Amino acid sequence: MTAHEPVAIAQALIRCPSVTPAEGGALACLEGLLKGAGFEVHRAIFAEPGTPPVENLFAKIGSGAPHLAFAGHTDVVPPGDAARWLHGPFAGDIHNGMLFGRGAVDMKGAIACFAAAAISYLGGKPPAKGTISFLITGDEEGPGVNGTVKLLQWAKERGEAFDHCIVGEPTSTQTVGDAIKIGRRGSLSGTLMVVGKAGHVAYPQHADNPIRLLVAMLNKLNEPLDDGSWHFDRSNFEVVSVDVGNPAFNVIPSEAKAKFNIRFNDKHTSQSLKALVEHRCRDAAPSAIFHLTWEPASESFITKPGPFVDLVSAAVKDVTGKKPALSTAGGTSDARFIKDYCPVVDLGLVGETMHQIDEHAPVADLQTLTAIYRRVLERYFA
């Protein structure tokens, strides 16, 4: 196995304990690899009050259009109790054809595959035309404040113009390449607080129980938001927490609150949903006093099927013999930021073990994904 093979690169990256927001040596490892292959590499640190500073990496080779970027993150979630792992979370062990370690799937494995594919494709020289680049962040698993958002702005200020991008998130479901994410649902989180009047449970006529009002509102909010759209399933409202903070059995509380999240399709925006939530709450309890507070939202987006999606799909079929499904299911990714700069799709490994103890990826899958990425490059720059 050579240093430029995907498994060796993935092992080297996994052995860097880059738990968000620590760089852990992962970006240094990638920098050395890409510089050795002729890439121009930059390391950028971004910070913001109240959040930890984060190191990021931008690397490119070639110039001008077309410009294909690969985006990913070297930061990983904490491994938990390392003693519960059969193989050390940062050991990068291979056992029974599986590569074990935190980040094997999410998503050091995909970074290794694209790096191996690019180095193999280039053969030690810049592309005959166009640009290949890497946008690698260190806080995708964290606040997402000092990573991709700022790195994209930084690159734009330097005059970089991206034509298309692939994000290496683990989007495959059963086999590598069986699904490509061409869009993502939006995400809106909020807190609903209902104000009542405290009192003794034996004298409810002197109190106003906010829990009854909150339940009525939540029942109304749980009604269907839509019937889905051409590319998306139905939007989904989920209550994730209900809190009263009342330790007593003989006291009607003065307030009750619930936290919720809405994953929504392209029939809505975060603003239209905020208005709908408020309307439904008012409709469920017209006389209630309530307050809604909102977390920063991400909007839904779609990279509509066309030449780029067709190219990536064809590359998958060239390698696997099967046409991938075009999906918008699942959670969010940094594609939600990249879509403001260029068309973007997510394509990576099977995500079954991501964030789990003994996270692992089959060595064969790493080889397959590398072949797919290489075929994308061949088709893209043909």
C-alpha positions as CSV (number, residue, x, y, z in Angstrom):
1,M,0.0,0.0,0.0
2,T,1.5,3.4,-1.0
3,A,1.1,6.7,0.8
4,H,-1.2,7.9,-2.0
5,E,-3.7,5.1,-1.7
6,P,-7.0,6.1,0.0
7,V,-6.8,3.6,2.9
8,A,-3.3,4.8,3.9
9,I,-4.4,8.4,3.7
10,A,-7.5,7.6,5.7
11,Q,-5.4,5.9,8.4
12,A,-3.1,8.8,8.6
13,L,-6.1,11.2,9.1
14,I,-7.9,9.0,11.6
15,R,-4.7,8.9,13.7
16,C,-5.0,12.6,14.2
17,P,-7.3,13.2,17.2
18,S,-9.2,16.2,15.6
19,V,-12.2,16.4,17.9
20,T,-14.0,19.6,17.2
21,P,-12.6,22.3,17.3
22,A,-9.0,20.8,17.6
23,E,-7.0,20.5,14.4
24,G,-5.2,17.5,15.9
25,G,-2.7,17.3,13.1
26,A,-5.3,16.4,10.4
27,L,-5.0,19.5,8.4
28,A,-1.2,19.4,8.7
29,C,-1.3,15.8,7.4
30,L,-3.5,16.8,4.4
31,E,-1.4,19.9,3.7
32,G,1.7,17.8,3.4
33,L,0.0,15.3,1.1
34,L,-1.4,18.0,-1.2
35,K,1.7,20.1,-1.3
36,G,3.7,17.1,-2.3
37,A,1.2,16.6,-5.2
38,G,1.7,20.2,-6.4
39,F,-1.3,21.9,-4.8
40,E,-1.1,25.5,-3.5
41,V,-2.2,25.2,0.1
42,H,-3.5,27.8,2.6
43,R,-4.4,27.4,6.2
44,A,-6.9,30.0,7.5
45,I,-7.9,30.5,11.2
46,F,-11.2,32.2,11.8
47,A,-12.7,33.2,15.2
48,E,-15.7,35.0,16.5
49,P,-16.6,36.1,20.1
50,G,-18.2,33.3,22.1
51,T,-16.8,30.6,19.8
52,P,-13.5,28.8,19.6
53,P,-11.0,29.7,16.8
54,V,-11.0,27.1,14.1
55,E,-8.3,26.1,11.5
56,N,-9.4,25.5,8.0
57,L,-7.6,24.5,4.7
58,F,-8.0,25.6,1.1
59,A,-5.9,23.9,-1.5
60,K,-6.0,24.2,-5.3
61,I,-4.2,23.2,-8.4
62,G,-4.6,24.6,-11.9
63,S,-6.3,27.9,-12.8
64,G,-9.5,29.3,-14.3
65,A,-12.7,27.5,-15.3
66,P,-14.1,25.0,-15.0
67,H,-13.4,24.9,-11.2
68,L,-14.5,21.7,-9.4
69,A,-14.2,21.9,-5.6
70,F,-14.4,19.1,-3.0
71,A,-15.6,20.1,0.4
72,G,-15.4,18.3,3.7
73,H,-14.3,18.4,7.3
74,T,-11.5,16.8,9.3
75,D,-13.1,17.4,12.7
76,V,-14.9,14.6,14.3
77,V,-17.3,14.0,17.2
78,P,-15.9,12.8,20.5
79,P,-15.3,9.1,20.7
80,G,-16.9,8.6,24.1
81,D,-15.4,5.9,26.3
82,A,-12.4,4.7,24.4
83,A,-12.4,1.5,26.5
84,R,-15.7,0.4,24.8
85,W,-14.1,0.4,21.3
86,L,-12.8,-2.9,20.1
87,H,-10.2,-0.9,18.1
88,G,-8.9,2.4,19.4
89,P,-10.9,5.4,18.1
90,F,-7.7,7.0,16.8
91,A,-5.7,3.9,15.9
92,G,-6.8,3.5,12.3
93,D,-6.8,-0.3,12.6
94,I,-7.8,-2.6,9.7
95,H,-9.5,-5.8,10.8
96,N,-11.5,-8.3,8.6
97,G,-11.4,-5.8,5.7
98,M,-12.7,-2.9,7.8
99,L,-11.0,0.4,8.6
100,F,-11.9,1.3,12.1
101,G,-11.7,4.8,13.8
102,R,-13.5,8.0,14.5
103,G,-14.0,9.7,11.2
104,A,-13.6,6.6,9.0
105,V,-17.1,7.3,7.6
106,D,-17.8,10.9,8.7
107,M,-15.8,12.0,6.9
108,K,-12.0,11.5,6.8
109,G,-12.6,8.5,4.6
110,A,-14.2,10.5,1.8
111,I,-11.4,13.2,2.1
112,A,-8.9,10.4,1.7
113,C,-10.7,9.1,-1.3
114,F,-10.9,12.4,-3.1
115,A,-7.3,13.2,-2.4
116,A,-6.2,9.8,-3.7
117,A,-8.4,10.2,-6.8
118,A,-7.1,13.7,-7.5
119,I,-3.5,12.8,-7.1
120,S,-3.9,9.7,-9.3
121,Y,-5.8,11.7,-11.9
122,L,-3.3,14.5,-12.0
123,G,-0.3,12.2,-12.3
124,G,2.1,14.8,-10.9
125,K,1.1,17.7,-13.1
126,P,-1.6,20.4,-13.1
127,P,-4.8,19.8,-15.0
128,A,-4.6,20.7,-18.7
129,K,-7.5,23.1,-18.1
130,G,-9.4,24.3,-15.1
131,T,-9.0,24.0,-11.4
132,I,-9.4,21.3,-8.7
133,S,-9.7,22.5,-5.1
134,F,-10.3,21.4,-1.5
135,L,-12.4,23.3,1.0
136,I,-11.8,21.6,4.3
137,T,-13.1,22.9,7.6
138,G,-12.5,22.0,11.2
139,D,-15.9,22.8,12.8
140,E,-18.6,21.1,10.8
141,E,-19.4,18.9,13.8
142,G,-19.5,22.0,16.0
143,P,-21.1,25.4,15.8
144,G,-20.5,25.7,12.1
145,V,-19.5,29.4,12.5
146,N,-15.8,29.6,11.9
147,G,-15.6,27.0,9.1
148,T,-17.1,26.7,5.7
149,V,-19.1,29.9,5.9
150,K,-16.0,32.0,6.5
151,L,-13.7,29.9,4.3
152,L,-16.1,30.5,1.3
153,Q,-16.1,34.2,2.0
154,W,-12.3,34.2,2.3
155,A,-11.9,32.3,-1.0
156,K,-14.3,34.7,-2.8
157,E,-12.3,37.7,-1.6
158,R,-9.2,36.1,-3.1
159,G,-11.0,35.9,-6.5
160,E,-11.9,32.2,-6.4
161,A,-15.0,31.3,-8.5
162,F,-16.4,27.8,-8.0
163,D,-18.4,26.2,-10.8
164,H,-19.4,23.0,-9.0
165,C,-18.8,21.3,-5.7
166,I,-19.0,17.8,-4.3
167,V,-19.4,17.4,-0.5
168,G,-18.1,14.1,0.8
169,E,-20.7,13.5,3.5
170,P,-21.7,9.8,4.0
171,T,-24.8,9.8,1.8
172,S,-24.9,6.3,0.5
173,T,-27.5,4.0,2.2
174,Q,-26.7,0.3,1.4
175,T,-23.8,0.4,-1.1
176,V,-21.4,3.1,-2.1
177,G,-22.9,5.4,-4.7
178,D,-26.5,4.2,-4.4
179,A,-27.6,7.7,-3.5
180,I,-26.6,11.2,-4.2
181,K,-27.9,14.1,-2.2
182,I,-29.0,16.8,-4.6
183,G,-30.7,18.9,-2.0
184,R,-31.3,19.3,1.7
185,R,-34.4,20.1,3.8
186,G,-34.4,23.3,5.7
187,S,-34.1,23.2,9.5
188,L,-35.9,25.6,11.9
189,S,-35.7,25.2,15.7
190,G,-37.7,27.2,18.2
191,T,-39.0,27.5,21.7
192,L,-42.6,28.0,22.6
193,M,-43.3,29.4,26.1
194,V,-46.8,29.7,27.4
195,V,-47.5,32.0,30.3
196,G,-50.2,31.1,32.8
197,K,-51.1,31.9,36.3
198,A,-49.7,29.9,39.3
199,G,-52.0,28.6,41.9
200,H,-53.1,25.8,44.2
201,V,-54.3,22.7,42.4
202,A,-57.3,22.5,44.8
203,Y,-58.4,26.0,43.6
204,P,-58.0,25.9,39.8
205,Q,-60.5,28.7,39.5
206,H,-57.9,31.1,40.8
207,A,-55.2,29.9,38.4
208,D,-54.6,29.5,34.7
209,N,-52.7,26.3,33.8
210,P,-50.3,26.9,30.9
211,I,-49.8,23.2,30.3
212,R,-53.3,22.8,28.9
213,L,-52.7,25.7,26.5
214,L,-49.3,24.3,25.5
215,V,-50.7,20.9,24.8
216,A,-53.4,22.4,22.6
217,M,-50.9,24.4,20.7
218,L,-48.6,21.4,20.2
219,N,-51.5,19.3,18.9
220,K,-52.3,22.0,16.4
221,L,-48.6,22.3,15.3
222,N,-48.4,18.5,14.8
223,E,-51.0,18.7,12.0
224,P,-49.5,18.2,8.5
225,L,-47.5,21.1,7.2
226,D,-47.8,20.0,3.5
227,D,-48.0,17.0,1.2
228,G,-44.4,17.1,0.0
229,S,-43.1,18.4,-3.3
230,W,-41.5,17.1,-6.5
231,H,-38.1,16.6,-4.9
232,F,-38.9,16.5,-1.2
233,D,-41.0,14.4,1.3
234,R,-43.4,16.1,3.6
235,S,-42.1,18.6,6.0
236,N,-41.9,17.3,9.6
237,F,-42.6,19.0,13.0
238,E,-41.1,17.3,16.0
239,V,-41.3,18.3,19.7
240,V,-37.9,17.6,21.3
241,S,-38.5,18.8,24.8
242,V,-41.3,19.8,27.1
243,D,-40.3,21.6,30.4
244,V,-42.3,23.0,33.3
245,G,-39.7,23.0,36.1
246,N,-42.3,22.2,38.7
247,P,-41.3,19.8,41.5
248,A,-44.5,20.1,43.4
249,F,-47.7,18.0,43.0
250,N,-50.0,20.7,44.5
251,V,-48.9,23.7,42.5
252,I,-50.2,24.8,39.1
253,P,-47.1,26.2,37.3
254,S,-46.9,29.8,36.0
255,E,-45.3,28.8,32.7
256,A,-44.6,25.9,30.4
257,K,-42.4,25.6,27.4
258,A,-41.6,23.3,24.6
259,K,-38.6,23.1,22.2
260,F,-39.2,21.9,18.6
261,N,-37.6,21.4,15.3
262,I,-39.1,21.6,11.8
263,R,-37.4,19.9,8.8
264,F,-39.0,21.5,5.8
265,N,-39.2,21.2,2.1
266,D,-39.1,23.9,-0.7
267,K,-42.8,24.7,-0.1
268,H,-41.7,26.8,2.8
269,T,-39.1,29.3,4.0
270,S,-38.0,29.8,7.6
271,Q,-40.0,33.1,7.6
272,S,-43.2,31.6,6.3
273,L,-42.9,28.8,8.8
274,K,-42.5,31.2,11.7
275,A,-45.7,33.0,10.6
276,L,-47.5,29.7,10.3
277,V,-46.4,28.5,13.7
278,E,-47.5,31.7,15.3
279,H,-50.9,31.5,13.5
280,R,-51.5,27.9,14.6
281,C,-50.6,28.7,18.2
282,R,-53.0,31.6,18.2
283,D,-55.7,29.5,16.5
284,A,-55.3,26.7,19.1
285,A,-55.5,29.1,22.1
286,P,-56.8,32.5,21.1
287,S,-56.6,34.0,24.6
288,A,-53.2,32.6,25.6
289,I,-50.1,34.6,26.3
290,F,-47.2,33.0,24.6
291,H,-43.7,33.8,23.3
292,L,-41.8,32.2,20.4
293,T,-38.0,32.4,20.2
294,W,-36.0,31.1,17.2
295,E,-32.6,29.6,16.6
296,P,-30.7,30.4,13.4
297,A,-32.3,28.5,10.5
298,S,-31.0,26.9,7.4
299,E,-33.2,27.0,4.2
300,S,-34.0,24.1,2.0
301,F,-32.3,24.0,-1.4
302,I,-32.2,21.8,-4.5
303,T,-29.6,21.3,-7.2
304,K,-32.0,20.5,-9.9
305,P,-31.1,17.6,-12.2
306,G,-29.1,18.8,-15.2
307,P,-25.7,18.4,-16.7
308,F,-23.7,18.4,-13.4
309,V,-26.0,15.9,-11.6
310,D,-26.1,13.8,-14.7
311,L,-22.3,13.8,-14.9
312,V,-21.9,12.6,-11.3
313,S,-24.6,10.0,-11.7
314,A,-22.9,8.7,-14.9
315,A,-19.6,8.5,-13.0
316,V,-21.3,6.4,-10.3
317,K,-22.8,4.1,-12.9
318,D,-19.5,3.8,-14.8
319,V,-18.0,2.3,-11.6
320,T,-20.8,0.5,-9.9
321,G,-23.0,-0.4,-12.9
322,K,-26.0,1.1,-11.2
323,K,-27.6,4.5,-11.5
324,P,-27.8,6.3,-8.1
325,A,-31.0,7.6,-6.5
326,L,-31.3,11.3,-6.3
327,S,-32.2,12.1,-2.7
328,T,-33.0,15.0,-0.4
329,A,-33.6,13.0,2.7
330,G,-31.6,13.1,6.0
331,G,-30.1,16.0,7.8
332,T,-28.2,19.1,6.8
333,S,-24.6,19.4,5.6
334,D,-22.2,22.3,4.7
335,A,-23.8,22.1,1.2
336,R,-26.3,24.5,2.7
337,F,-23.6,27.2,2.6
338,I,-21.9,26.1,-0.6
339,K,-25.2,26.3,-2.6
340,D,-24.9,30.1,-2.5
341,Y,-21.7,29.9,-4.5
342,C,-22.3,27.1,-7.0
343,P,-24.3,24.0,-7.7
344,V,-23.4,21.3,-5.1
345,V,-24.2,17.6,-4.4
346,D,-23.3,15.3,-1.6
347,L,-21.7,12.0,-2.4
348,G,-19.8,9.8,0.1
349,L,-19.6,6.5,2.0
350,V,-22.4,4.4,3.6
351,G,-23.3,6.3,6.8
352,E,-24.5,3.4,8.9
353,T,-21.8,3.6,11.6
354,M,-21.1,7.3,11.7
355,H,-20.8,8.8,15.2
356,Q,-21.1,5.2,16.7
357,I,-18.6,3.3,18.8
358,D,-16.4,1.3,16.5
359,E,-17.2,3.5,13.5
360,H,-15.8,1.7,10.5
361,A,-15.8,1.6,6.7
362,P,-15.0,-1.4,4.4
363,V,-11.7,-1.0,2.7
364,A,-13.4,-2.1,-0.5
365,D,-15.8,0.9,-0.2
366,L,-12.9,3.3,0.1
367,Q,-11.5,1.9,-3.1
368,T,-14.9,2.1,-4.8
369,L,-15.5,5.7,-3.8
370,T,-12.0,6.7,-5.0
371,A,-12.8,5.1,-8.3
372,I,-16.1,7.1,-8.5
373,Y,-14.3,10.4,-7.6
374,R,-11.6,9.7,-10.2
375,R,-14.3,9.0,-12.8
376,V,-16.0,12.3,-11.9
377,L,-12.7,14.1,-12.5
378,E,-12.2,12.4,-15.9
379,R,-15.7,13.3,-17.1
380,Y,-15.6,16.8,-15.6
381,F,-12.4,17.8,-17.3
382,A,-12.9,15.8,-20.5
